[in-house]
Amino acid sequence: MARNQMGVLNALDVAKTQWYHFTAIIIAGMGFFTDAYDLFSISLVTKLLGRIYYHVDGAENPGSLPPNVAAAVNGVAFCGTLVGQLFFGWLGDKLGRKNVYGMTLMLMVICSIASGLSFGHSAKGVMATLCFFRFWLGFGIGGDYPLSATIMSEYANKKTRGAFIAAVFAMQGFGILTGGIVALIVSSAFDHASNAPSYEVNPVASTAAEADYVWRIILMFGSVPAAMTYYWRMKMPETARYTALVAKNAKQAASDMSKVLQVDLEAEEGKVEVEHESPNSFGLFTRKFARRHGLHLLGTSVCWFLLDIGYYSSNLFQKDIFSSIGWIPPAKTMNAIHEVYVVARAQTLIALCGTVPGYWFTVALIDHIGRFTIQLMGFFFMTIFMFALAIPYDHWTKRSNRIGFLVMYSLTFFFANFGPNATTFVVPAEIFPARLRSTCHGISAAAGKAGAIVGAFGFLYAAQSTDPKKTDAGYPPGIGVKNSLIVLGVVNFFGILFTLLVPEANGKSLEELSGENEDEDDVQDQQQASSVSAMPL
């Protein structure tokens, strides 16, 4: 039989949308703004790093990062993120969401600045220092995933919870867009100031001395929005669900939420004792968890893993795809700083047309059509558009068809963000018990970053031409862009299948979804009903 829900938790579930909801979105969202800026800004400057530190006298084309260095620079932050998601996810359940929240933000601020100050007497030294700081930057970013999602889900009401969590994640879109805009402004200013010739005119002079400032400024700017929100993160009270259900302090939970909701709430210590003795107080590595939530955790983890293989490989290597279809001119026809401008312009256009709108479509519709439908639809259209790009790939490489390619490519990003890129973040913050919520979200997110690592390292090699004469310097022949896009289409198709393991969370309280207010028999009946209702979709 279901137990009555605590008054403080019920008050949160039925609360009208108030100013504190928007404050929480901004405070948590600024972390994600910084996350996206820091993770994706590196793709704007990798070509410039190759020109500055790996120039070869007499070479026909500008210098480029060696394969192992390019893989490390692009992928090391993801390795740090994966570790951070697991560690801070676990820590958030042990010490509390708020206690860990400021720690991750300060790590991001310090390492963003340090990345731009990377030093060394040789190219190897600079790249090693950059990779060191980007690993720890990723470690801090990793903590922001489970903590921001969990905090927002535990603060939100059940009617608009999906939109609020998705709005936090949607700040990623603005982070990606801002990264492009900052790169445009910085590169444009330095390009006009240096007035350097193109590489084919003067290889040495094409990389002006000021170019070394460009990539450093772009990377360091990511610390600004994070630093601005640190004070407000420290002012946020601990979430009532953690305080009441995990820390077992109903009095403090009622006191904190009375101030937030501006209503009088009574402490219900008796219900905390009942919860403490509940048969539902099982741990992560137990048969009971495996029976109740094992398939859910498998579904959220695998869907996030499959999504990020395609999403991050497409995002990080847009510049290579654009170059292969001829939208970005050959590198030797530009100077080093102007190449940053051209790459940033292309990526900003994609973000503006496809990435940002997709996020906000999810925010607007997630509580109306549901998480399950949006995720299934997103994976379906990503599969369709990826195959539509890949199969007639030779058609898209013709000059007259480039606009069509860019439209289709933008649509894959639109349906990634109006689809699984948002829902894989939202759902793990809703369906697991409070005492394991941050940990399970961290596990799901870490699986996603494992997919990002596969995408970042794998696509770098796979997308190389099958013709050894046409590969980038130092790379072995790959399977080509066309076949790489086909592989990504297949990956997206598997995402459709694993979505069937993920339950619908729309319109239910967190305690209903996790079964924390239910007895054993009630939970089993509820899960059976949920499985039956999800299958027709």
C-alpha positions as CSV (number, residue, x, y, z in Angstrom):
1,M,0.0,0.0,0.0
2,A,1.3,3.5,-0.8
3,R,2.3,5.7,2.1
4,N,1.3,9.3,2.3
5,Q,3.9,11.7,0.9
6,M,5.6,14.3,3.2
7,G,4.0,17.7,3.2
8,V,7.2,19.5,2.2
9,L,7.7,17.2,-0.9
10,N,4.0,17.5,-1.8
11,A,4.3,21.3,-1.6
12,L,7.2,21.2,-4.0
13,D,5.3,18.9,-6.4
14,V,2.2,21.2,-6.6
15,A,4.0,24.6,-6.3
16,K,3.2,27.1,-8.9
17,T,6.0,28.3,-11.1
18,Q,7.8,31.0,-9.1
19,W,10.9,33.2,-9.3
20,Y,13.0,30.6,-7.4
21,H,12.4,28.1,-10.2
22,F,13.9,30.6,-12.7
23,T,16.7,31.4,-10.4
24,A,17.6,27.8,-10.0
25,I,17.6,27.4,-13.8
26,I,20.0,30.3,-14.3
27,I,22.3,29.2,-11.5
28,A,22.4,25.5,-12.7
29,G,22.3,26.5,-16.3
30,M,25.4,28.8,-16.2
31,G,27.4,25.7,-15.2
32,F,26.1,24.0,-18.4
33,F,26.8,27.1,-20.4
34,T,30.4,26.8,-19.3
35,D,30.5,23.1,-19.8
36,A,29.5,23.4,-23.4
37,Y,31.7,26.4,-24.1
38,D,34.8,24.6,-22.6
39,L,34.2,21.2,-24.3
40,F,33.4,22.5,-27.8
41,S,35.6,25.6,-28.0
42,I,38.7,23.4,-28.4
43,S,37.4,22.3,-31.9
44,L,37.6,26.0,-32.9
45,V,41.3,26.2,-32.3
46,T,42.8,22.8,-33.1
47,K,43.7,23.8,-36.6
48,L,45.4,27.0,-35.2
49,L,47.4,24.9,-32.7
50,G,48.6,22.7,-35.6
51,R,49.8,25.8,-37.5
52,I,51.6,27.4,-34.5
53,Y,53.3,24.4,-33.0
54,Y,53.7,21.9,-35.8
55,H,54.8,24.0,-38.8
56,V,57.0,22.1,-41.3
57,D,59.3,24.3,-43.5
58,G,58.7,23.7,-47.1
59,A,55.5,21.7,-46.6
60,E,52.7,22.2,-49.2
61,N,50.0,22.6,-46.5
62,P,50.0,24.3,-43.1
63,G,51.1,22.3,-40.0
64,S,48.5,20.1,-38.3
65,L,48.4,18.3,-35.0
66,P,49.8,14.8,-35.2
67,P,47.2,12.1,-34.8
68,N,48.0,11.2,-31.2
69,V,48.2,14.9,-30.2
70,A,44.9,15.7,-31.9
71,A,43.2,12.7,-30.3
72,A,44.5,13.8,-26.8
73,V,43.6,17.5,-27.2
74,N,40.1,16.6,-28.4
75,G,39.4,13.7,-26.1
76,V,41.2,14.2,-22.8
77,A,38.5,16.5,-21.4
78,F,36.0,13.7,-22.0
79,C,38.1,11.3,-20.0
80,G,38.1,13.8,-17.1
81,T,34.4,14.3,-17.5
82,L,33.7,10.6,-17.3
83,V,35.7,10.2,-14.1
84,G,34.1,13.4,-12.7
85,Q,30.6,12.2,-13.4
86,L,31.1,9.0,-11.5
87,F,33.0,10.6,-8.6
88,F,30.8,13.6,-8.0
89,G,27.6,11.7,-8.7
90,W,28.5,9.4,-5.9
91,L,29.7,12.2,-3.7
92,G,26.5,14.2,-4.3
93,D,24.5,11.3,-2.7
94,K,26.9,10.9,0.2
95,L,27.6,14.6,1.2
96,G,24.6,16.4,-0.3
97,R,24.1,18.2,-3.6
98,K,24.9,21.7,-2.4
99,N,28.1,20.7,-0.5
100,V,29.7,19.4,-3.7
101,Y,28.1,21.9,-6.1
102,G,30.5,24.8,-5.5
103,M,33.5,22.5,-5.7
104,T,32.9,21.6,-9.3
105,L,32.3,25.2,-10.4
106,M,35.6,26.4,-8.9
107,L,37.5,23.6,-10.6
108,M,36.0,24.6,-13.9
109,V,36.9,28.3,-13.4
110,I,40.5,27.6,-12.4
111,C,41.2,25.0,-15.1
112,S,39.6,27.2,-17.8
113,I,42.0,29.9,-17.0
114,A,44.9,27.5,-16.6
115,S,44.2,25.9,-20.1
116,G,44.7,29.3,-21.7
117,L,48.0,29.8,-19.8
118,S,49.4,26.4,-20.9
119,F,53.2,26.8,-21.1
120,G,56.3,24.9,-22.3
121,H,59.6,25.3,-24.1
122,S,58.5,23.0,-26.9
123,A,55.3,22.1,-28.7
124,K,55.2,18.8,-26.8
125,G,55.4,20.7,-23.5
126,V,52.6,23.1,-24.4
127,M,50.3,20.3,-25.5
128,A,51.1,18.2,-22.5
129,T,50.3,21.1,-20.2
130,L,47.1,21.9,-22.1
131,C,45.9,18.3,-21.9
132,F,46.7,18.2,-18.1
133,F,44.5,21.2,-17.4
134,R,41.8,20.1,-19.8
135,F,41.6,16.7,-18.0
136,W,40.9,18.5,-14.7
137,L,38.6,20.9,-16.4
138,G,36.6,17.9,-17.7
139,F,36.7,16.4,-14.1
140,G,34.9,19.5,-12.8
141,I,32.5,19.6,-15.8
142,G,31.6,15.9,-15.1
143,G,30.4,16.8,-11.6
144,D,28.1,19.4,-13.0
145,Y,26.0,16.8,-14.9
146,P,24.5,14.8,-12.1
147,L,24.4,17.6,-9.6
148,S,22.7,20.2,-11.8
149,A,20.1,17.7,-13.1
150,T,19.4,16.3,-9.6
151,I,19.1,19.7,-8.0
152,M,16.7,21.0,-10.7
153,S,14.6,17.8,-10.6
154,E,14.3,18.0,-6.8
155,Y,13.4,21.7,-6.8
156,A,10.8,21.5,-9.6
157,N,7.1,20.9,-9.5
158,K,5.9,17.7,-11.2
159,K,3.8,19.6,-13.8
160,T,6.8,21.5,-15.4
161,R,9.7,19.5,-14.1
162,G,10.8,18.2,-17.5
163,A,10.9,21.8,-19.0
164,F,12.9,23.1,-16.0
165,I,15.5,20.3,-16.2
166,A,15.6,20.6,-20.0
167,A,16.1,24.4,-19.7
168,V,19.2,23.9,-17.6
169,F,20.6,21.6,-20.3
170,A,19.5,24.0,-23.0
171,M,22.1,26.4,-21.8
172,Q,24.6,24.1,-23.5
173,G,23.3,25.5,-26.8
174,F,24.0,29.1,-25.8
175,G,27.5,27.9,-24.6
176,I,28.2,26.4,-28.0
177,L,26.9,29.5,-29.8
178,T,28.8,31.9,-27.5
179,G,32.0,29.9,-28.1
180,G,31.6,30.5,-31.9
181,I,30.8,34.2,-31.4
182,V,33.8,34.8,-29.1
183,A,36.0,33.0,-31.6
184,L,34.6,35.2,-34.4
185,I,35.2,38.5,-32.4
186,V,38.7,37.5,-31.2
187,S,39.9,36.1,-34.6
188,S,38.4,39.0,-36.6
189,A,40.1,41.6,-34.3
190,F,43.5,39.9,-34.5
191,D,43.2,39.2,-38.2
192,H,42.6,42.8,-39.0
193,A,45.5,43.9,-36.7
194,S,48.0,41.4,-38.1
195,N,47.1,41.6,-41.8
196,A,49.0,38.4,-42.4
197,P,49.3,36.8,-45.9
198,S,47.9,33.4,-46.8
199,Y,50.0,30.3,-46.3
200,E,50.6,29.8,-50.1
201,V,51.9,33.4,-50.3
202,N,54.2,33.3,-47.3
203,P,54.1,30.1,-45.2
204,V,56.0,31.5,-42.2
205,A,54.3,35.0,-42.1
206,S,50.9,33.4,-42.5
207,T,51.0,32.5,-38.8
208,A,51.3,35.9,-37.1
209,A,52.9,36.0,-33.6
210,E,49.6,37.3,-32.3
211,A,48.0,33.9,-33.2
212,D,49.3,32.5,-29.9
213,Y,47.0,34.9,-28.0
214,V,43.9,33.9,-30.0
215,W,43.5,30.4,-28.8
216,R,44.4,31.3,-25.3
217,I,41.8,34.1,-25.0
218,I,39.1,31.8,-26.6
219,L,39.7,29.0,-24.0
220,M,40.0,31.3,-21.0
221,F,36.7,33.2,-21.7
222,G,34.8,30.0,-20.5
223,S,35.7,30.9,-16.9
224,V,33.7,34.2,-16.9
225,P,30.1,33.0,-16.7
226,A,31.0,30.2,-14.2
227,A,32.8,32.7,-11.9
228,M,29.8,35.0,-12.0
229,T,27.4,32.3,-10.6
230,Y,29.6,30.9,-7.8
231,Y,28.2,33.2,-5.1
232,W,24.6,32.3,-6.0
233,R,25.4,28.5,-6.0
234,M,26.7,28.8,-2.4
235,K,23.5,30.6,-1.4
236,M,21.2,27.9,-2.6
237,P,19.7,25.7,0.2
238,E,20.1,21.9,0.1
239,T,17.2,20.3,-1.8
240,A,14.3,19.2,0.5
241,R,14.4,15.7,-1.0
242,Y,18.0,15.1,0.0
243,T,17.5,16.7,3.4
244,A,14.3,14.8,4.2
245,L,14.8,11.4,2.5
246,V,18.6,10.9,2.6
247,A,19.8,13.1,5.5
248,K,16.6,12.3,7.5
249,N,16.2,15.8,8.7
250,A,12.5,16.7,8.0
251,K,12.7,19.8,10.2
252,Q,15.5,21.4,8.2
253,A,13.8,20.4,4.9
254,A,10.6,22.1,6.0
255,S,12.5,25.2,7.2
256,D,14.5,25.5,4.0
257,M,11.5,25.1,1.7
258,S,9.3,27.4,3.8
259,K,11.7,30.2,2.9
260,V,11.9,29.2,-0.8
261,L,8.2,28.7,-1.3
262,Q,7.2,31.4,1.2
263,V,4.7,29.2,2.9
264,D,4.5,27.6,6.4
265,L,5.4,23.9,6.3
266,E,5.4,21.5,9.2
267,A,8.3,19.1,10.0
268,E,7.2,15.5,9.8
269,E,9.8,13.5,11.7
270,G,7.5,10.5,12.0
271,K,7.4,10.0,8.3
272,V,11.2,10.2,8.1
273,E,11.4,7.3,10.6
274,V,8.9,5.2,8.6
275,E,11.0,5.9,5.5
276,H,14.2,5.0,7.3
277,E,12.7,1.5,8.2
278,S,11.1,1.1,4.7
279,P,11.9,-2.1,2.7
280,N,12.6,0.2,-0.2
281,S,15.9,1.5,1.4
282,F,18.0,-0.8,-0.8
283,G,21.5,0.0,-2.2
284,L,22.8,0.3,-5.7
285,F,24.5,-3.1,-5.8
286,T,21.5,-5.2,-4.6
287,R,19.1,-7.6,-6.3
288,K,16.2,-5.4,-5.4
289,F,17.8,-2.4,-7.2
290,A,18.5,-4.7,-10.2
291,R,14.9,-5.9,-10.3
292,R,13.3,-2.5,-9.9
293,H,15.7,-0.2,-11.8
294,G,18.3,-2.4,-13.5
295,L,16.7,-2.2,-17.0
296,H,16.0,1.5,-16.4
297,L,19.7,2.2,-15.7
298,L,20.7,0.0,-18.7
299,G,18.3,2.0,-20.9
300,T,19.5,5.5,-19.8
301,S,23.2,4.5,-20.0
302,V,23.1,2.8,-23.4
303,C,20.9,5.5,-25.0
304,W,23.3,8.2,-23.7
305,F,26.3,6.2,-24.9
306,L,24.9,5.7,-28.4
307,L,23.8,9.3,-28.7
308,D,27.2,10.8,-27.7
309,I,29.1,8.7,-30.3
310,G,27.3,10.5,-33.1
311,Y,26.7,13.9,-31.3
312,Y,30.2,14.6,-30.2
313,S,31.9,13.2,-33.3
314,S,29.7,15.4,-35.5
315,N,30.2,18.5,-33.3
316,L,33.9,18.2,-32.8
317,F,34.7,17.4,-36.4
318,Q,32.3,19.8,-38.2
319,K,35.3,21.6,-39.6
320,D,36.6,18.4,-41.2
321,I,33.2,17.6,-42.7
322,F,32.8,21.2,-44.0
323,S,36.3,21.0,-45.5
324,S,35.5,17.7,-47.2
325,I,32.5,19.2,-49.0
326,G,34.4,22.3,-49.9
327,W,32.4,24.8,-47.7
328,I,35.6,25.8,-45.9
329,P,38.3,26.8,-48.3
330,P,41.6,24.9,-48.4
331,A,43.8,25.8,-45.4
332,K,46.7,27.0,-47.6
333,T,44.5,29.8,-49.1
334,M,44.1,31.5,-45.7
335,N,46.3,32.8,-42.9
336,A,46.2,31.0,-39.5
337,I,43.9,33.5,-37.7
338,H,41.5,33.9,-40.6
339,E,41.1,30.1,-40.7
340,V,39.8,30.3,-37.1
341,Y,37.3,32.9,-38.2
342,V,36.1,30.7,-41.1
343,V,35.7,27.6,-38.9
344,A,33.9,29.6,-36.2
345,R,31.5,31.2,-38.7
346,A,30.5,27.8,-40.0
347,Q,30.0,26.3,-36.6
348,T,28.1,29.3,-35.3
349,L,25.7,29.1,-38.2
350,I,25.0,25.4,-37.5
351,A,24.5,26.2,-33.8
352,L,22.2,29.1,-34.6
353,C,20.1,27.2,-37.1
354,G,20.0,23.7,-35.7
355,T,21.5,23.3,-32.2
356,V,19.9,26.1,-30.2
357,P,16.3,25.8,-31.6
358,G,16.3,22.1,-30.9
359,Y,17.0,22.5,-27.2
360,W,14.2,25.0,-26.8
361,F,11.7,22.9,-28.7
362,T,12.3,20.3,-26.1
363,V,11.8,22.8,-23.3
364,A,8.5,23.9,-24.8
365,L,7.1,20.4,-25.5
366,I,8.6,17.9,-23.1
367,D,5.8,18.1,-20.5
368,H,3.2,17.9,-23.2
369,I,4.3,15.0,-25.4
370,G,6.6,13.3,-23.0
371,R,10.2,12.2,-22.7
372,F,9.7,8.8,-24.3
373,T,8.1,10.2,-27.5
374,I,10.7,13.0,-27.9
375,Q,13.6,10.6,-27.5
376,L,12.2,8.0,-29.9
377,M,11.4,10.6,-32.5
378,G,14.8,12.2,-32.1
379,F,16.7,9.0,-32.7
380,F,14.4,8.1,-35.6
381,F,15.0,11.4,-37.5
382,M,18.7,11.4,-36.7
383,T,18.9,8.0,-38.3
384,I,17.0,9.1,-41.4
385,F,19.0,12.3,-41.9
386,M,22.4,10.6,-41.3
387,F,21.6,8.0,-43.9
388,A,20.3,10.8,-46.2
389,L,23.6,12.5,-45.9
390,A,25.7,9.3,-46.2
391,I,24.2,7.2,-49.0
392,P,24.2,10.0,-51.7
393,Y,27.3,11.5,-50.2
394,D,29.0,12.2,-53.6
395,H,25.9,14.2,-54.6
396,W,26.4,16.5,-51.6
397,T,30.0,17.2,-52.3
398,K,29.2,19.0,-55.6
399,R,29.4,22.8,-55.2
400,S,25.7,23.3,-56.2
401,N,24.5,21.0,-53.5
402,R,26.4,22.3,-50.5
403,I,23.5,24.3,-49.1
404,G,21.3,21.2,-49.2
405,F,24.0,19.3,-47.2
406,L,24.2,22.0,-44.6
407,V,20.4,22.0,-44.2
408,M,20.3,18.3,-43.7
409,Y,23.3,18.4,-41.4
410,S,21.6,21.2,-39.3
411,L,18.5,19.0,-39.1
412,T,20.5,16.1,-37.5
413,F,21.6,18.6,-34.8
414,F,18.0,19.9,-34.4
415,F,16.6,16.4,-33.8
416,A,19.5,15.5,-31.5
417,N,18.6,18.4,-29.3
418,F,14.9,18.1,-29.8
419,G,15.4,14.5,-28.9
420,P,17.8,12.3,-27.0
421,N,20.5,14.9,-26.3
422,A,18.0,16.6,-23.9
423,T,16.0,13.6,-22.7
424,T,19.0,11.4,-21.8
425,F,19.9,14.2,-19.4
426,V,16.4,14.7,-18.0
427,V,15.1,11.2,-17.4
428,P,17.9,9.8,-15.1
429,A,17.3,12.7,-12.8
430,E,13.7,11.6,-12.3
431,I,13.3,7.8,-12.2
432,F,15.8,6.7,-9.5
433,P,15.4,7.0,-5.6
434,A,16.7,10.1,-3.9
435,R,19.5,8.3,-2.1
436,L,20.9,7.0,-5.5
437,R,19.6,9.7,-7.9
438,S,22.9,11.6,-8.3
439,T,24.9,8.3,-8.5
440,C,22.7,6.8,-11.2
441,H,22.6,10.0,-13.2
442,G,26.4,10.1,-13.0
443,I,26.6,6.5,-14.2
444,S,24.3,7.3,-17.1
445,A,26.2,10.4,-18.0
446,A,29.6,8.6,-17.7
447,A,28.3,6.1,-20.2
448,G,27.5,9.0,-22.5
449,K,31.0,10.4,-22.2
450,A,32.4,6.9,-23.0
451,G,30.4,7.3,-26.2
452,A,31.9,10.8,-26.7
453,I,35.4,9.3,-26.3
454,V,34.6,6.7,-28.9
455,G,33.3,9.4,-31.2
456,A,36.2,11.8,-30.6
457,F,38.9,9.3,-31.0
458,G,37.2,6.9,-33.5
459,F,35.9,9.5,-36.0
460,L,39.3,11.2,-36.1
461,Y,40.7,8.1,-37.7
462,A,37.7,6.6,-39.4
463,A,36.8,9.8,-41.4
464,Q,40.3,9.8,-43.1
465,S,40.2,9.1,-46.8
466,T,40.5,5.5,-48.0
467,D,43.2,6.9,-50.4
468,P,46.6,7.0,-48.5
469,K,47.6,10.1,-50.6
470,K,44.6,12.1,-49.4
471,T,44.8,11.5,-45.6
472,D,45.9,14.2,-43.2
473,A,49.6,14.1,-42.3
474,G,50.5,11.2,-40.0
475,Y,47.1,9.5,-40.3
476,P,46.6,6.0,-41.7
477,P,43.8,5.5,-44.3
478,G,40.3,5.4,-42.8
479,I,36.9,4.4,-44.1
480,G,36.1,7.9,-45.4
481,V,33.5,10.5,-44.4
482,K,30.7,8.7,-46.3
483,N,31.1,5.3,-44.5
484,S,31.7,7.1,-41.2
485,L,28.3,8.8,-41.6
486,I,26.7,5.4,-42.3
487,V,28.2,4.0,-39.1
488,L,26.7,6.9,-37.2
489,G,23.3,6.2,-38.8
490,V,23.4,2.6,-37.6
491,V,24.4,3.8,-34.1
492,N,21.4,6.1,-34.0
493,F,19.1,3.2,-35.1
494,F,20.2,1.2,-32.0
495,G,19.3,4.2,-29.9
496,I,15.7,3.7,-31.1
497,L,15.7,0.1,-29.8
498,F,17.2,0.9,-26.4
499,T,14.8,3.8,-25.8
500,L,12.1,1.1,-25.3
501,L,13.8,0.3,-21.9
502,V,13.3,3.9,-20.6
503,P,10.0,4.6,-18.7
504,E,7.9,7.7,-19.2
505,A,8.2,10.1,-16.3
506,N,5.8,12.8,-17.5
507,G,3.4,14.2,-14.9
508,K,4.5,11.9,-12.0
509,S,6.2,12.9,-8.7
510,L,9.8,11.7,-8.2
511,E,8.6,9.4,-5.4
512,E,6.0,7.8,-7.6
513,L,8.6,7.2,-10.3
514,S,11.2,5.8,-7.9
515,G,8.7,3.8,-5.8
516,E,9.9,5.5,-2.5
517,N,6.3,5.9,-1.3
518,E,5.2,2.4,-2.4
519,D,5.4,-1.0,-0.8
520,E,7.0,-3.9,-2.6
521,D,3.8,-5.2,-4.3
522,D,2.7,-1.7,-5.4
523,V,6.0,-1.0,-7.1
524,Q,5.9,-4.3,-9.1
525,D,2.4,-3.6,-10.2
526,Q,3.3,0.0,-11.2
527,Q,6.3,-1.1,-13.2
528,Q,4.3,-3.8,-15.1
529,A,1.6,-1.2,-15.9
530,S,4.3,1.3,-17.0
531,S,5.9,-1.3,-19.3
532,V,2.6,-2.1,-20.9
533,S,1.6,1.5,-21.4
534,A,5.0,2.4,-23.1
535,M,5.0,-0.4,-25.7
536,P,2.5,1.0,-28.2
537,L,4.7,4.1,-28.6
